[in-house]
Amino acid sequence: QVQLLESGGGLAQVGGSLRLSCAASGRTFDNYSMGWFRQAPGKEREFVAAFARSGIRIIYANSVKGRFTISRDNAKNTGNLQMNGLKPEDTAVYYCALVTRGNPIASTLRMGETYDVWGQGTQVTVSS
């Protein structure tokens, strides 16, 4: 069973940057589709970014496009989310997730129910 552990969250100022990492243990994840989601207090979980198993197709939420970059390092079994130009509305708990069963089409990667393995989350707070 794959387990995920996020790190890199913290406090940033508006316009600043943070880099989140998601370390996978238990199995190599280079064959899995991977995504990042976030959940702010009192709000529903929302999609942030994902790449399909092949790593070729990458999708972003409109709210982060041009500011956030998702990547993966298969040699280190790690996924990353580089966040630049942070805004107060980016404040949330960020989760990484994997699809370990099947090969979903890219459009379904925006949906949390597509994923079957989740990390515990890391807090990101952006102050003005």
CNS distance restraints for C-alpha pairs under 8 A (distance, minus, plus):
assign (resid   1 and name CA) (resid  26 and name CA) 5.84 0.50 0.50
assign (resid   1 and name CA) (resid  27 and name CA) 7.02 0.50 0.50
assign (resid   2 and name CA) (resid  24 and name CA) 6.47 0.50 0.50
assign (resid   2 and name CA) (resid  25 and name CA) 5.62 0.50 0.50
assign (resid   2 and name CA) (resid  26 and name CA) 4.72 0.50 0.50
assign (resid   2 and name CA) (resid  27 and name CA) 5.50 0.50 0.50
assign (resid   2 and name CA) (resid 117 and name CA) 7.24 0.50 0.50
assign (resid   3 and name CA) (resid  24 and name CA) 5.62 0.50 0.50
assign (resid   3 and name CA) (resid  25 and name CA) 5.26 0.50 0.50
assign (resid   3 and name CA) (resid  26 and name CA) 6.32 0.50 0.50
assign (resid   3 and name CA) (resid 117 and name CA) 7.19 0.50 0.50
assign (resid   3 and name CA) (resid 118 and name CA) 7.61 0.50 0.50
assign (resid   3 and name CA) (resid 119 and name CA) 7.10 0.50 0.50
assign (resid   4 and name CA) (resid  22 and name CA) 6.28 0.50 0.50
assign (resid   4 and name CA) (resid  23 and name CA) 5.59 0.50 0.50
assign (resid   4 and name CA) (resid  24 and name CA) 4.68 0.50 0.50
assign (resid   4 and name CA) (resid  25 and name CA) 6.55 0.50 0.50
assign (resid   4 and name CA) (resid  96 and name CA) 7.43 0.50 0.50
assign (resid   4 and name CA) (resid  97 and name CA) 7.57 0.50 0.50
assign (resid   4 and name CA) (resid 117 and name CA) 7.55 0.50 0.50
assign (resid   4 and name CA) (resid 118 and name CA) 6.39 0.50 0.50
assign (resid   4 and name CA) (resid 119 and name CA) 4.61 0.50 0.50
assign (resid   4 and name CA) (resid 120 and name CA) 7.55 0.50 0.50
assign (resid   5 and name CA) (resid  22 and name CA) 5.43 0.50 0.50
assign (resid   5 and name CA) (resid  23 and name CA) 5.21 0.50 0.50
assign (resid   5 and name CA) (resid  24 and name CA) 6.65 0.50 0.50
assign (resid   5 and name CA) (resid 119 and name CA) 5.32 0.50 0.50
assign (resid   5 and name CA) (resid 120 and name CA) 6.59 0.50 0.50
assign (resid   5 and name CA) (resid 121 and name CA) 7.67 0.50 0.50
assign (resid   6 and name CA) (resid  20 and name CA) 6.91 0.50 0.50
assign (resid   6 and name CA) (resid  21 and name CA) 5.50 0.50 0.50
assign (resid   6 and name CA) (resid  22 and name CA) 4.36 0.50 0.50
assign (resid   6 and name CA) (resid  23 and name CA) 6.42 0.50 0.50
assign (resid   6 and name CA) (resid  95 and name CA) 7.11 0.50 0.50
assign (resid   6 and name CA) (resid  96 and name CA) 6.94 0.50 0.50
assign (resid   6 and name CA) (resid 119 and name CA) 6.30 0.50 0.50
assign (resid   6 and name CA) (resid 120 and name CA) 6.99 0.50 0.50
assign (resid   6 and name CA) (resid 121 and name CA) 5.99 0.50 0.50
assign (resid   6 and name CA) (resid 122 and name CA) 5.99 0.50 0.50
assign (resid   7 and name CA) (resid  20 and name CA) 5.72 0.50 0.50
assign (resid   7 and name CA) (resid  21 and name CA) 5.25 0.50 0.50
assign (resid   7 and name CA) (resid  22 and name CA) 6.50 0.50 0.50
assign (resid   7 and name CA) (resid 122 and name CA) 6.16 0.50 0.50
assign (resid   8 and name CA) (resid  18 and name CA) 6.99 0.50 0.50
assign (resid   8 and name CA) (resid  19 and name CA) 5.79 0.50 0.50
assign (resid   8 and name CA) (resid  20 and name CA) 4.49 0.50 0.50
assign (resid   8 and name CA) (resid  21 and name CA) 6.10 0.50 0.50
assign (resid   8 and name CA) (resid 122 and name CA) 7.34 0.50 0.50
assign (resid   9 and name CA) (resid  18 and name CA) 7.00 0.50 0.50
assign (resid   9 and name CA) (resid  19 and name CA) 7.42 0.50 0.50
assign (resid   9 and name CA) (resid  20 and name CA) 6.13 0.50 0.50
assign (resid   9 and name CA) (resid 122 and name CA) 5.33 0.50 0.50
assign (resid   9 and name CA) (resid 123 and name CA) 5.26 0.50 0.50
assign (resid   9 and name CA) (resid 124 and name CA) 4.96 0.50 0.50
assign (resid   9 and name CA) (resid 125 and name CA) 7.97 0.50 0.50
assign (resid  10 and name CA) (resid  18 and name CA) 7.83 0.50 0.50
assign (resid  10 and name CA) (resid 122 and name CA) 7.92 0.50 0.50
assign (resid  10 and name CA) (resid 123 and name CA) 6.08 0.50 0.50
assign (resid  10 and name CA) (resid 124 and name CA) 5.01 0.50 0.50
assign (resid  10 and name CA) (resid 125 and name CA) 6.12 0.50 0.50
assign (resid  11 and name CA) (resid 124 and name CA) 6.12 0.50 0.50
assign (resid  11 and name CA) (resid 125 and name CA) 4.80 0.50 0.50
assign (resid  11 and name CA) (resid 126 and name CA) 5.88 0.50 0.50
assign (resid  11 and name CA) (resid 127 and name CA) 7.32 0.50 0.50
assign (resid  12 and name CA) (resid  16 and name CA) 5.85 0.50 0.50
assign (resid  12 and name CA) (resid  17 and name CA) 6.79 0.50 0.50
assign (resid  12 and name CA) (resid  18 and name CA) 7.19 0.50 0.50
assign (resid  12 and name CA) (resid  86 and name CA) 7.64 0.50 0.50
assign (resid  12 and name CA) (resid 124 and name CA) 7.72 0.50 0.50
assign (resid  12 and name CA) (resid 125 and name CA) 6.25 0.50 0.50
assign (resid  12 and name CA) (resid 126 and name CA) 4.87 0.50 0.50
assign (resid  12 and name CA) (resid 127 and name CA) 6.30 0.50 0.50
assign (resid  13 and name CA) (resid  86 and name CA) 7.29 0.50 0.50
assign (resid  13 and name CA) (resid 126 and name CA) 5.32 0.50 0.50
assign (resid  13 and name CA) (resid 127 and name CA) 4.91 0.50 0.50
assign (resid  13 and name CA) (resid 128 and name CA) 5.94 0.50 0.50
assign (resid  14 and name CA) (resid  85 and name CA) 6.99 0.50 0.50
assign (resid  14 and name CA) (resid  86 and name CA) 5.33 0.50 0.50
assign (resid  14 and name CA) (resid  87 and name CA) 5.19 0.50 0.50
assign (resid  14 and name CA) (resid  88 and name CA) 6.57 0.50 0.50
assign (resid  14 and name CA) (resid 126 and name CA) 5.99 0.50 0.50
assign (resid  14 and name CA) (resid 127 and name CA) 5.93 0.50 0.50
assign (resid  14 and name CA) (resid 128 and name CA) 5.33 0.50 0.50
assign (resid  15 and name CA) (resid  84 and name CA) 6.92 0.50 0.50
assign (resid  15 and name CA) (resid  85 and name CA) 4.12 0.50 0.50
assign (resid  15 and name CA) (resid  86 and name CA) 4.77 0.50 0.50
assign (resid  15 and name CA) (resid  87 and name CA) 6.43 0.50 0.50
assign (resid  16 and name CA) (resid  84 and name CA) 6.09 0.50 0.50
assign (resid  16 and name CA) (resid  85 and name CA) 5.52 0.50 0.50
assign (resid  16 and name CA) (resid  86 and name CA) 5.43 0.50 0.50
assign (resid  17 and name CA) (resid  82 and name CA) 7.50 0.50 0.50
assign (resid  17 and name CA) (resid  83 and name CA) 5.37 0.50 0.50
assign (resid  17 and name CA) (resid  84 and name CA) 4.41 0.50 0.50
assign (resid  17 and name CA) (resid  85 and name CA) 6.29 0.50 0.50
assign (resid  17 and name CA) (resid  86 and name CA) 6.18 0.50 0.50
assign (resid  18 and name CA) (resid  82 and name CA) 6.25 0.50 0.50
assign (resid  18 and name CA) (resid  83 and name CA) 5.24 0.50 0.50
assign (resid  18 and name CA) (resid  84 and name CA) 6.77 0.50 0.50
assign (resid  19 and name CA) (resid  80 and name CA) 6.91 0.50 0.50
assign (resid  19 and name CA) (resid  81 and name CA) 5.69 0.50 0.50
assign (resid  19 and name CA) (resid  82 and name CA) 4.45 0.50 0.50
assign (resid  19 and name CA) (resid  83 and name CA) 5.89 0.50 0.50
assign (resid  20 and name CA) (resid  80 and name CA) 5.51 0.50 0.50
assign (resid  20 and name CA) (resid  81 and name CA) 5.00 0.50 0.50
assign (resid  20 and name CA) (resid  82 and name CA) 6.37 0.50 0.50
assign (resid  20 and name CA) (resid  83 and name CA) 7.83 0.50 0.50
assign (resid  21 and name CA) (resid  78 and name CA) 6.66 0.50 0.50
assign (resid  21 and name CA) (resid  79 and name CA) 5.69 0.50 0.50
assign (resid  21 and name CA) (resid  80 and name CA) 4.43 0.50 0.50
assign (resid  21 and name CA) (resid  81 and name CA) 6.45 0.50 0.50
assign (resid  22 and name CA) (resid  78 and name CA) 5.42 0.50 0.50
assign (resid  22 and name CA) (resid  79 and name CA) 4.95 0.50 0.50
assign (resid  22 and name CA) (resid  80 and name CA) 6.12 0.50 0.50
assign (resid  22 and name CA) (resid  96 and name CA) 6.38 0.50 0.50
assign (resid  22 and name CA) (resid 119 and name CA) 7.87 0.50 0.50
assign (resid  23 and name CA) (resid  77 and name CA) 6.18 0.50 0.50
assign (resid  23 and name CA) (resid  78 and name CA) 4.55 0.50 0.50
assign (resid  23 and name CA) (resid  79 and name CA) 6.59 0.50 0.50
assign (resid  24 and name CA) (resid  28 and name CA) 7.17 0.50 0.50
assign (resid  24 and name CA) (resid  29 and name CA) 6.95 0.50 0.50
assign (resid  24 and name CA) (resid  77 and name CA) 5.68 0.50 0.50
assign (resid  24 and name CA) (resid  78 and name CA) 6.09 0.50 0.50
assign (resid  25 and name CA) (resid  77 and name CA) 7.62 0.50 0.50
assign (resid  28 and name CA) (resid  74 and name CA) 7.66 0.50 0.50
assign (resid  28 and name CA) (resid  77 and name CA) 6.03 0.50 0.50
assign (resid  29 and name CA) (resid  74 and name CA) 7.15 0.50 0.50
assign (resid  29 and name CA) (resid  77 and name CA) 6.25 0.50 0.50
assign (resid  30 and name CA) (resid  53 and name CA) 7.14 0.50 0.50
assign (resid  30 and name CA) (resid  74 and name CA) 5.50 0.50 0.50
assign (resid  30 and name CA) (resid  77 and name CA) 7.27 0.50 0.50
assign (resid  31 and name CA) (resid  53 and name CA) 5.40 0.50 0.50
assign (resid  31 and name CA) (resid  54 and name CA) 7.15 0.50 0.50
assign (resid  32 and name CA) (resid  52 and name CA) 7.39 0.50 0.50
assign (resid  32 and name CA) (resid  53 and name CA) 4.71 0.50 0.50
assign (resid  32 and name CA) (resid  98 and name CA) 6.29 0.50 0.50
assign (resid  32 and name CA) (resid  99 and name CA) 5.67 0.50 0.50
assign (resid  32 and name CA) (resid 100 and name CA) 5.62 0.50 0.50
assign (resid  32 and name CA) (resid 103 and name CA) 7.82 0.50 0.50
assign (resid  33 and name CA) (resid  50 and name CA) 7.43 0.50 0.50
assign (resid  33 and name CA) (resid  51 and name CA) 5.90 0.50 0.50
assign (resid  33 and name CA) (resid  52 and name CA) 4.49 0.50 0.50
assign (resid  33 and name CA) (resid  53 and name CA) 4.00 0.50 0.50
assign (resid  33 and name CA) (resid  54 and name CA) 7.58 0.50 0.50
assign (resid  33 and name CA) (resid  55 and name CA) 7.74 0.50 0.50
assign (resid  33 and name CA) (resid  98 and name CA) 5.78 0.50 0.50
assign (resid  33 and name CA) (resid  99 and name CA) 5.30 0.50 0.50
assign (resid  33 and name CA) (resid 100 and name CA) 7.46 0.50 0.50
assign (resid  33 and name CA) (resid 103 and name CA) 7.47 0.50 0.50
assign (resid  33 and name CA) (resid 104 and name CA) 7.85 0.50 0.50
assign (resid  34 and name CA) (resid  50 and name CA) 5.56 0.50 0.50
assign (resid  34 and name CA) (resid  51 and name CA) 5.67 0.50 0.50
assign (resid  34 and name CA) (resid  52 and name CA) 6.63 0.50 0.50
assign (resid  34 and name CA) (resid  53 and name CA) 7.18 0.50 0.50
assign (resid  34 and name CA) (resid  79 and name CA) 7.88 0.50 0.50
assign (resid  34 and name CA) (resid  96 and name CA) 7.28 0.50 0.50
assign (resid  34 and name CA) (resid  97 and name CA) 5.75 0.50 0.50
assign (resid  34 and name CA) (resid  98 and name CA) 4.58 0.50 0.50
assign (resid  34 and name CA) (resid  99 and name CA) 6.43 0.50 0.50
assign (resid  35 and name CA) (resid  47 and name CA) 7.93 0.50 0.50
assign (resid  35 and name CA) (resid  48 and name CA) 7.53 0.50 0.50
assign (resid  35 and name CA) (resid  49 and name CA) 5.65 0.50 0.50
assign (resid  35 and name CA) (resid  50 and name CA) 3.91 0.50 0.50
assign (resid  35 and name CA) (resid  51 and name CA) 6.46 0.50 0.50
assign (resid  35 and name CA) (resid  96 and name CA) 5.69 0.50 0.50
assign (resid  35 and name CA) (resid  97 and name CA) 5.27 0.50 0.50
assign (resid  35 and name CA) (resid  98 and name CA) 6.42 0.50 0.50
assign (resid  35 and name CA) (resid 109 and name CA) 7.13 0.50 0.50
assign (resid  36 and name CA) (resid  47 and name CA) 6.53 0.50 0.50
assign (resid  36 and name CA) (resid  48 and name CA) 5.39 0.50 0.50
assign (resid  36 and name CA) (resid  49 and name CA) 5.28 0.50 0.50
assign (resid  36 and name CA) (resid  50 and name CA) 6.14 0.50 0.50
assign (resid  36 and name CA) (resid  81 and name CA) 7.79 0.50 0.50
assign (resid  36 and name CA) (resid  94 and name CA) 6.94 0.50 0.50
assign (resid  36 and name CA) (resid  95 and name CA) 5.59 0.50 0.50
assign (resid  36 and name CA) (resid  96 and name CA) 4.45 0.50 0.50
assign (resid  36 and name CA) (resid  97 and name CA) 6.26 0.50 0.50
assign (resid  37 and name CA) (resid  45 and name CA) 6.66 0.50 0.50
assign (resid  37 and name CA) (resid  46 and name CA) 5.53 0.50 0.50
assign (resid  37 and name CA) (resid  47 and name CA) 4.51 0.50 0.50
assign (resid  37 and name CA) (resid  48 and name CA) 4.98 0.50 0.50
assign (resid  37 and name CA) (resid  49 and name CA) 7.09 0.50 0.50
assign (resid  37 and name CA) (resid  94 and name CA) 5.75 0.50 0.50
assign (resid  37 and name CA) (resid  95 and name CA) 5.16 0.50 0.50
assign (resid  37 and name CA) (resid  96 and name CA) 6.34 0.50 0.50
assign (resid  37 and name CA) (resid  97 and name CA) 7.83 0.50 0.50
assign (resid  37 and name CA) (resid 112 and name CA) 7.84 0.50 0.50
assign (resid  38 and name CA) (resid  45 and name CA) 5.53 0.50 0.50
assign (resid  38 and name CA) (resid  46 and name CA) 5.44 0.50 0.50
assign (resid  38 and name CA) (resid  47 and name CA) 6.58 0.50 0.50
assign (resid  38 and name CA) (resid  48 and name CA) 6.74 0.50 0.50
assign (resid  38 and name CA) (resid  92 and name CA) 5.81 0.50 0.50
assign (resid  38 and name CA) (resid  93 and name CA) 5.40 0.50 0.50
assign (resid  38 and name CA) (resid  94 and name CA) 4.27 0.50 0.50
assign (resid  38 and name CA) (resid  95 and name CA) 5.88 0.50 0.50
assign (resid  39 and name CA) (resid  43 and name CA) 6.32 0.50 0.50
assign (resid  39 and name CA) (resid  44 and name CA) 5.98 0.50 0.50
assign (resid  39 and name CA) (resid  45 and name CA) 4.32 0.50 0.50
assign (resid  39 and name CA) (resid  46 and name CA) 6.21 0.50 0.50
assign (resid  39 and name CA) (resid  92 and name CA) 5.16 0.50 0.50
assign (resid  39 and name CA) (resid  93 and name CA) 5.31 0.50 0.50
assign (resid  39 and name CA) (resid  94 and name CA) 6.61 0.50 0.50
assign (resid  40 and name CA) (resid  44 and name CA) 7.24 0.50 0.50
assign (resid  40 and name CA) (resid  45 and name CA) 7.33 0.50 0.50
assign (resid  40 and name CA) (resid  91 and name CA) 6.42 0.50 0.50
assign (resid  40 and name CA) (resid  92 and name CA) 4.15 0.50 0.50
assign (resid  40 and name CA) (resid  93 and name CA) 6.31 0.50 0.50
assign (resid  41 and name CA) (resid  92 and name CA) 7.04 0.50 0.50
assign (resid  47 and name CA) (resid  60 and name CA) 7.98 0.50 0.50
assign (resid  47 and name CA) (resid  61 and name CA) 6.39 0.50 0.50
assign (resid  47 and name CA) (resid 110 and name CA) 5.57 0.50 0.50
assign (resid  47 and name CA) (resid 111 and name CA) 6.99 0.50 0.50
assign (resid  47 and name CA) (resid 112 and name CA) 7.39 0.50 0.50
assign (resid  48 and name CA) (resid  60 and name CA) 5.88 0.50 0.50
assign (resid  48 and name CA) (resid  61 and name CA) 5.12 0.50 0.50
assign (resid  48 and name CA) (resid  64 and name CA) 6.92 0.50 0.50
assign (resid  48 and name CA) (resid 110 and name CA) 7.96 0.50 0.50
assign (resid  49 and name CA) (resid  58 and name CA) 7.48 0.50 0.50
assign (resid  49 and name CA) (resid  59 and name CA) 5.64 0.50 0.50
assign (resid  49 and name CA) (resid  60 and name CA) 4.29 0.50 0.50
assign (resid  49 and name CA) (resid  61 and name CA) 6.10 0.50 0.50
assign (resid  49 and name CA) (resid  70 and name CA) 6.58 0.50 0.50
assign (resid  49 and name CA) (resid 110 and name CA) 7.73 0.50 0.50
assign (resid  50 and name CA) (resid  58 and name CA) 5.78 0.50 0.50
assign (resid  50 and name CA) (resid  59 and name CA) 5.47 0.50 0.50
assign (resid  50 and name CA) (resid  60 and name CA) 6.62 0.50 0.50
assign (resid  50 and name CA) (resid  70 and name CA) 6.94 0.50 0.50
assign (resid  50 and name CA) (resid 109 and name CA) 6.56 0.50 0.50
assign (resid  50 and name CA) (resid 110 and name CA) 7.54 0.50 0.50
assign (resid  51 and name CA) (resid  55 and name CA) 5.54 0.50 0.50
assign (resid  51 and name CA) (resid  56 and name CA) 7.14 0.50 0.50
assign (resid  51 and name CA) (resid  57 and name CA) 5.59 0.50 0.50
assign (resid  51 and name CA) (resid  58 and name CA) 4.26 0.50 0.50
assign (resid  51 and name CA) (resid  59 and name CA) 6.31 0.50 0.50
assign (resid  51 and name CA) (resid  70 and name CA) 7.64 0.50 0.50
assign (resid  51 and name CA) (resid 106 and name CA) 7.74 0.50 0.50
assign (resid  51 and name CA) (resid 109 and name CA) 7.93 0.50 0.50
assign (resid  52 and name CA) (resid  56 and name CA) 6.75 0.50 0.50
assign (resid  52 and name CA) (resid  57 and name CA) 5.48 0.50 0.50
assign (resid  52 and name CA) (resid  58 and name CA) 6.53 0.50 0.50
assign (resid  52 and name CA) (resid 104 and name CA) 7.75 0.50 0.50
assign (resid  52 and name CA) (resid 105 and name CA) 7.67 0.50 0.50
assign (resid  52 and name CA) (resid 106 and name CA) 6.16 0.50 0.50
assign (resid  52 and name CA) (resid 109 and name CA) 7.71 0.50 0.50
assign (resid  53 and name CA) (resid 103 and name CA) 7.00 0.50 0.50
assign (resid  57 and name CA) (resid 106 and name CA) 7.14 0.50 0.50
assign (resid  58 and name CA) (resid  70 and name CA) 7.93 0.50 0.50
assign (resid  59 and name CA) (resid 106 and name CA) 7.76 0.50 0.50
assign (resid  60 and name CA) (resid  64 and name CA) 6.67 0.50 0.50
assign (resid  60 and name CA) (resid  65 and name CA) 5.68 0.50 0.50
assign (resid  61 and name CA) (resid  65 and name CA) 6.13 0.50 0.50
assign (resid  64 and name CA) (resid  68 and name CA) 5.58 0.50 0.50
assign (resid  67 and name CA) (resid  83 and name CA) 6.16 0.50 0.50
assign (resid  67 and name CA) (resid  84 and name CA) 5.12 0.50 0.50
assign (resid  67 and name CA) (resid  85 and name CA) 5.91 0.50 0.50
assign (resid  67 and name CA) (resid  86 and name CA) 7.75 0.50 0.50
assign (resid  68 and name CA) (resid  81 and name CA) 6.71 0.50 0.50
assign (resid  68 and name CA) (resid  82 and name CA) 5.47 0.50 0.50
assign (resid  68 and name CA) (resid  83 and name CA) 4.48 0.50 0.50
assign (resid  68 and name CA) (resid  84 and name CA) 5.98 0.50 0.50
assign (resid  69 and name CA) (resid  81 and name CA) 5.63 0.50 0.50
assign (resid  69 and name CA) (resid  82 and name CA) 5.03 0.50 0.50
assign (resid  69 and name CA) (resid  83 and name CA) 6.62 0.50 0.50
assign (resid  70 and name CA) (resid  79 and name CA) 7.53 0.50 0.50
assign (resid  70 and name CA) (resid  80 and name CA) 5.73 0.50 0.50
assign (resid  70 and name CA) (resid  81 and name CA) 4.59 0.50 0.50
assign (resid  70 and name CA) (resid  82 and name CA) 6.41 0.50 0.50
assign (resid  71 and name CA) (resid  79 and name CA) 5.82 0.50 0.50
assign (resid  71 and name CA) (resid  80 and name CA) 5.15 0.50 0.50
assign (resid  71 and name CA) (resid  81 and name CA) 6.44 0.50 0.50
assign (resid  72 and name CA) (resid  77 and name CA) 7.70 0.50 0.50
assign (resid  72 and name CA) (resid  78 and name CA) 5.80 0.50 0.50
assign (resid  72 and name CA) (resid  79 and name CA) 4.14 0.50 0.50
assign (resid  72 and name CA) (resid  80 and name CA) 5.83 0.50 0.50
assign (resid  73 and name CA) (resid  77 and name CA) 5.94 0.50 0.50
assign (resid  73 and name CA) (resid  78 and name CA) 5.25 0.50 0.50
assign (resid  73 and name CA) (resid  79 and name CA) 6.12 0.50 0.50
assign (resid  73 and name CA) (resid  80 and name CA) 7.99 0.50 0.50
assign (resid  74 and name CA) (resid  78 and name CA) 6.36 0.50 0.50
assign (resid  86 and name CA) (resid  90 and name CA) 6.47 0.50 0.50
assign (resid  86 and name CA) (resid 126 and name CA) 6.74 0.50 0.50
assign (resid  87 and name CA) (resid  91 and name CA) 7.61 0.50 0.50
assign (resid  87 and name CA) (resid 126 and name CA) 6.23 0.50 0.50
assign (resid  87 and name CA) (resid 127 and name CA) 7.97 0.50 0.50
assign (resid  88 and name CA) (resid 125 and name CA) 7.47 0.50 0.50
assign (resid  88 and name CA) (resid 126 and name CA) 4.88 0.50 0.50
assign (resid  88 and name CA) (resid 127 and name CA) 6.00 0.50 0.50
assign (resid  88 and name CA) (resid 128 and name CA) 6.72 0.50 0.50
assign (resid  89 and name CA) (resid 126 and name CA) 7.69 0.50 0.50
assign (resid  90 and name CA) (resid 124 and name CA) 7.52 0.50 0.50
assign (resid  90 and name CA) (resid 125 and name CA) 7.43 0.50 0.50
assign (resid  90 and name CA) (resid 126 and name CA) 6.73 0.50 0.50
assign (resid  91 and name CA) (resid 123 and name CA) 7.78 0.50 0.50
assign (resid  91 and name CA) (resid 124 and name CA) 5.37 0.50 0.50
assign (resid  91 and name CA) (resid 125 and name CA) 4.56 0.50 0.50
assign (resid  91 and name CA) (resid 126 and name CA) 5.47 0.50 0.50
assign (resid  92 and name CA) (resid 123 and name CA) 6.04 0.50 0.50
assign (resid  92 and name CA) (resid 124 and name CA) 5.51 0.50 0.50
assign (resid  92 and name CA) (resid 125 and name CA) 6.63 0.50 0.50
assign (resid  93 and name CA) (resid 121 and name CA) 5.81 0.50 0.50
assign (resid  93 and name CA) (resid 122 and name CA) 5.34 0.50 0.50
assign (resid  93 and name CA) (resid 123 and name CA) 4.33 0.50 0.50
assign (resid  93 and name CA) (resid 124 and name CA) 5.99 0.50 0.50
assign (resid  94 and name CA) (resid 121 and name CA) 5.22 0.50 0.50
assign (resid  94 and name CA) (resid 122 and name CA) 5.28 0.50 0.50
assign (resid  94 and name CA) (resid 123 and name CA) 6.23 0.50 0.50
assign (resid  94 and name CA) (resid 124 and name CA) 7.02 0.50 0.50
assign (resid  95 and name CA) (resid 118 and name CA) 6.90 0.50 0.50
assign (resid  95 and name CA) (resid 119 and name CA) 5.81 0.50 0.50
assign (resid  95 and name CA) (resid 120 and name CA) 6.69 0.50 0.50
assign (resid  95 and name CA) (resid 121 and name CA) 4.48 0.50 0.50
assign (resid  95 and name CA) (resid 122 and name CA) 6.70 0.50 0.50
assign (resid  96 and name CA) (resid 118 and name CA) 6.03 0.50 0.50
assign (resid  96 and name CA) (resid 119 and name CA) 5.62 0.50 0.50
assign (resid  96 and name CA) (resid 121 and name CA) 7.25 0.50 0.50
assign (resid  97 and name CA) (resid 115 and name CA) 6.13 0.50 0.50
assign (resid  97 and name CA) (resid 116 and name CA) 7.33 0.50 0.50
assign (resid  97 and name CA) (resid 117 and name CA) 5.47 0.50 0.50
assign (resid  97 and name CA) (resid 118 and name CA) 4.41 0.50 0.50
assign (resid  97 and name CA) (resid 119 and name CA) 6.31 0.50 0.50
assign (resid  98 and name CA) (resid 115 and name CA) 5.48 0.50 0.50
assign (resid  98 and name CA) (resid 116 and name CA) 6.32 0.50 0.50
assign (resid  98 and name CA) (resid 117 and name CA) 5.21 0.50 0.50
assign (resid  98 and name CA) (resid 118 and name CA) 6.65 0.50 0.50
assign (resid  99 and name CA) (resid 103 and name CA) 7.77 0.50 0.50
assign (resid  99 and name CA) (resid 104 and name CA) 7.98 0.50 0.50
assign (resid  99 and name CA) (resid 114 and name CA) 6.77 0.50 0.50
assign (resid  99 and name CA) (resid 115 and name CA) 4.61 0.50 0.50
assign (resid  99 and name CA) (resid 116 and name CA) 5.59 0.50 0.50
assign (resid  99 and name CA) (resid 117 and name CA) 6.67 0.50 0.50
assign (resid 100 and name CA) (resid 115 and name CA) 7.62 0.50 0.50
assign (resid 100 and name CA) (resid 116 and name CA) 6.67 0.50 0.50
assign (resid 100 and name CA) (resid 117 and name CA) 7.33 0.50 0.50
assign (resid 101 and name CA) (resid 116 and name CA) 7.72 0.50 0.50
assign (resid 104 and name CA) (resid 108 and name CA) 6.48 0.50 0.50
assign (resid 104 and name CA) (resid 109 and name CA) 7.16 0.50 0.50
assign (resid 104 and name CA) (resid 114 and name CA) 7.66 0.50 0.50
assign (resid 105 and name CA) (resid 109 and name CA) 7.15 0.50 0.50
assign (resid 106 and name CA) (resid 110 and name CA) 7.88 0.50 0.50
assign (resid 108 and name CA) (resid 114 and name CA) 6.49 0.50 0.50
assign (resid 109 and name CA) (resid 114 and name CA) 6.33 0.50 0.50
assign (resid 109 and name CA) (resid 115 and name CA) 7.84 0.50 0.50
assign (resid 111 and name CA) (resid 115 and name CA) 7.85 0.50 0.50
